[in-house]
């Protein structure tokens, strides 16, 4: 990808996600897998994941390691708002 070119990053991401799900999810399994590509702030992610058993978040790769995640990151916000394990 060169500079100055227009790319539909949402479409590219949706294709990568669909390919990942189809290549790993077992169609015979009782586990339902749904993928959603959302470019949003923390609260939108929290609202969109309401009722979900699992939320998988991506990263822009700006932190060198998970230990350096900002306390204000979307991942941190979702983790701290998650329901405690029963």
Residue, then its C-alpha position, 0 to 999 in steps of 0.5 A: x500500500x502506497x501513500x496517497x492511495x484510497x483504500x476501504x479499510x473497513x471492507x478489507x478488515x471485514x474480509x480478513x475477519x470473515x476468512x478467519x472465522x470461516x477457516x477456524x470455526x467448526x460449522x458442526x459446533x454449537x458455538x455461534x460466532x459472529x464478527x463485527x468490524x467497528x471503528x469506535x470509541x470505548x463506549x460504543x464497543x461496550x454497548x455493541x458487546x452487551x450480552x456477548x460471552x466473548x469480546x475480541x479487540x484488535x490493536x493498531x499496534x501502537x504499544x510495544x507490549x500489552x503491559x504498556x497499554x494505556x489506562x485510557x485504551x479501549x481494551x482496558x475500558x472493556x476489561x474493567x467493565x466486564x462482568x466478573x467471573x462466576 
